[in-house]
Amino acid sequence: MSNRDDIQQALGRMVDLLHQAQMTAWAGLLEEIRSEFLDRADEAAIHLLSLYGGMGSLNDVVLFRDGQVLKAETSEFDVLRTRVFELAHG
């Protein structure tokens, strides 16, 4: 499986987790980038990496629902976020 396939799979799961937390703006943005990987992988990687770092970035996302932190989901999201960064950066 290529990095592109791995990134798309991880992004798909991240989108699912974001939807569970009703974070539709982030989910939509990651779904858009996921689609970009089909035709423009280099541009998609740059777009994706631009979401990391700084205040309000992808690094700051914590998943909540009904005022409660979704601990397991946030942990999984964190692992996926790190994996996607590594794959896109490499």
C-alpha positions as CSV (number, residue, x, y, z in Angstrom):
1,M,0.0,0.0,0.0
2,S,1.4,3.4,-0.9
3,N,1.7,6.4,1.4
4,R,-1.2,8.0,-0.5
5,D,-3.4,5.0,0.3
6,D,-2.3,5.0,3.9
7,I,-3.0,8.7,4.2
8,Q,-6.4,8.4,2.6
9,Q,-7.4,5.6,4.9
10,A,-6.2,7.4,8.0
11,L,-7.9,10.7,6.9
12,G,-11.1,8.7,6.4
13,R,-11.0,7.4,9.9
14,M,-10.2,10.9,11.2
15,V,-13.3,12.3,9.3
16,D,-15.4,9.6,11.0
17,L,-14.2,10.6,14.4
18,L,-14.7,14.2,13.7
19,H,-18.3,13.5,12.6
20,Q,-18.9,11.6,15.9
21,A,-17.9,14.8,17.7
22,Q,-20.0,16.9,15.4
23,M,-17.0,18.8,14.2
24,T,-18.3,19.2,10.7
25,A,-15.9,22.0,9.6
26,W,-12.8,20.0,10.4
27,A,-14.4,16.8,8.9
28,G,-15.3,18.6,5.7
29,L,-11.8,20.1,5.3
30,L,-10.1,16.7,5.9
31,E,-12.5,15.0,3.5
32,E,-11.7,17.7,0.8
33,I,-7.9,17.0,1.3
34,R,-8.5,13.3,1.2
35,S,-10.2,13.7,-2.2
36,E,-7.3,15.9,-3.4
37,F,-4.9,12.9,-2.8
38,L,-6.6,11.1,-5.7
39,D,-5.4,13.5,-8.4
40,R,-2.9,15.9,-6.8
41,A,-1.0,14.1,-4.1
42,D,1.8,16.6,-3.9
43,E,-0.5,19.6,-3.6
44,A,-2.7,17.7,-1.1
45,A,0.3,16.9,1.1
46,I,1.2,20.6,1.2
47,H,-2.4,21.5,2.0
48,L,-2.6,18.9,4.7
49,L,0.7,19.9,6.3
50,S,-0.4,23.5,6.4
51,L,-3.0,22.5,9.0
52,Y,-0.4,21.5,11.6
53,G,1.1,24.1,14.0
54,G,-0.1,27.3,15.4
55,M,-3.1,28.2,17.5
56,G,-6.3,26.6,16.3
57,S,-4.5,24.1,14.2
58,L,-5.2,20.4,13.7
59,N,-2.8,19.8,16.6
60,D,-5.3,21.5,18.9
61,V,-8.3,19.3,18.1
62,V,-9.9,17.5,21.1
63,L,-13.0,15.5,20.4
64,F,-16.1,16.4,22.6
65,R,-19.7,15.3,22.6
66,D,-22.4,16.6,24.9
67,G,-19.8,18.6,26.9
68,Q,-17.7,15.5,27.6
69,V,-14.3,14.7,26.2
70,L,-14.3,11.6,24.0
71,K,-11.1,10.1,25.5
72,A,-10.8,7.0,23.5
73,E,-11.7,8.8,20.3
74,T,-9.3,11.7,21.0
75,S,-6.5,9.2,21.7
76,E,-7.2,7.4,18.4
77,F,-7.4,10.8,16.6
78,D,-4.1,11.8,18.0
79,V,-2.4,8.6,16.8
80,L,-3.9,9.1,13.3
81,R,-3.0,12.8,13.3
82,T,0.7,11.9,14.0
83,R,0.7,9.1,11.5
84,V,-0.8,11.3,8.7
85,F,1.8,14.0,9.4
86,E,4.7,11.5,9.2
87,L,3.4,10.0,6.0
88,A,2.7,13.4,4.3
89,H,6.0,14.8,5.5
90,G,8.0,11.8,4.3
